[in-house]
Amino acid sequence: MASVLEKVGDDARAAALAKWMAVFAVAPGASQIGLQLNEISDEADADTRAHGVLEDVFARKATSTMNIRASAMLMYVAWVRKEAPEIDPVPISESTMYRYLTHLKETKAPATRANSFMQA
């Protein structure tokens, strides 16, 4: 029987993987992982297979790291969609990245936000 801590850890990891699924769904054709996830999306066991793909991709990453970096990417995507809807958020261009980082600086976002985005 799994301990309560293992269950919480599993739930946190599943939540982090779900965030990454959302990141790759923004532009499935922009990465090999997105293409792979898109390829299996119509299969009967698509959710299970997608979870397995992402678990393999992020196997060596700590759950907290996965969560922080996925959150940073999703905040960037939300910003692009609001502030520059004419631009595709992914793949990330240097000029769009600069605009976003400038926005973070001008709005006095926590310094960790820009750092997390750059690491993602």
C-alpha positions in Angstrom: 0.0 0.0 0.0 1.4 3.4 -1.0 2.0 5.8 1.8 0.3 9.2 2.0 3.5 10.9 1.0 3.9 8.7 -2.0 0.3 9.4 -3.1 0.9 13.2 -2.7 4.1 12.9 -4.7 2.4 10.9 -7.4 -0.4 13.5 -7.6 2.1 16.4 -7.8 4.0 14.6 -10.5 0.8 13.9 -12.5 -0.1 17.6 -12.2 3.4 18.7 -13.4 3.1 16.3 -16.4 -0.4 17.7 -17.2 1.1 21.2 -17.3 3.8 20.0 -19.7 1.1 18.4 -21.8 -0.5 21.8 -22.1 2.8 23.4 -23.0 3.3 20.9 -25.9 -0.3 21.3 -27.0 0.4 25.0 -27.8 2.3 24.1 -30.9 2.6 20.3 -31.3 4.7 20.7 -34.5 7.3 22.8 -32.8 9.1 19.9 -31.1 9.7 16.2 -31.5 7.9 15.5 -28.3 4.9 17.5 -29.4 4.9 15.6 -32.7 5.0 12.3 -30.9 2.2 13.3 -28.5 0.1 14.6 -31.5 0.7 11.3 -33.3 -0.8 9.2 -30.5 -3.6 11.7 -29.6 -6.3 9.7 -31.5 -5.5 6.3 -30.1 -7.8 4.7 -27.5 -5.2 4.8 -24.8 -3.8 8.2 -25.7 -3.8 9.6 -22.2 -1.9 6.7 -20.8 0.6 6.7 -23.7 1.1 10.4 -23.5 1.7 10.2 -19.7 4.2 7.5 -20.4 6.0 9.6 -23.1 6.3 12.6 -20.8 7.3 10.4 -17.8 10.2 9.1 -19.9 11.1 12.5 -21.1 11.2 14.0 -17.6 12.4 10.9 -15.8 15.5 12.5 -14.4 13.8 15.8 -13.5 12.5 16.6 -10.0 8.8 17.1 -9.8 9.3 20.6 -8.4 11.6 21.5 -11.3 9.1 20.2 -13.8 6.3 22.2 -12.2 8.2 25.5 -12.0 9.4 25.3 -15.6 6.1 24.3 -17.0 4.4 27.1 -15.1 6.9 29.6 -16.5 6.2 28.4 -20.0 2.4 28.6 -19.5 2.7 32.2 -18.1 4.7 33.1 -21.2 2.1 31.6 -23.5 -0.7 33.4 -21.7 1.2 36.7 -21.9 1.8 36.3 -25.7 -1.8 35.4 -26.3 -2.9 38.5 -24.4 -0.3 41.1 -25.4 0.7 39.9 -28.9 -2.0 37.6 -30.2 -0.7 37.9 -33.7 2.5 36.1 -32.7 2.8 32.3 -32.3 4.2 31.7 -28.8 6.1 28.7 -29.9 8.7 28.4 -31.3 10.0 31.3 -29.2 11.7 34.0 -31.1 14.4 36.1 -29.6 12.4 39.3 -30.1 9.3 37.9 -28.4 11.4 36.5 -25.6 13.0 39.9 -25.1 9.6 41.6 -25.1 8.4 39.2 -22.4 11.5 39.6 -20.2 11.1 43.4 -20.5 7.5 43.0 -19.5 8.5 41.0 -16.4 11.1 43.7 -15.5 8.7 46.6 -16.1 5.9 45.0 -14.0 8.4 44.2 -11.2 7.7 40.5 -11.4 9.7 38.4 -9.0 13.3 37.9 -10.3 12.7 34.1 -10.2 10.0 34.4 -12.8 12.5 35.5 -15.6 15.0 33.0 -14.4 12.5 30.1 -14.4 11.4 31.1 -17.9 15.0 31.2 -19.2 15.7 27.7 -17.7 12.5 26.3 -19.1 
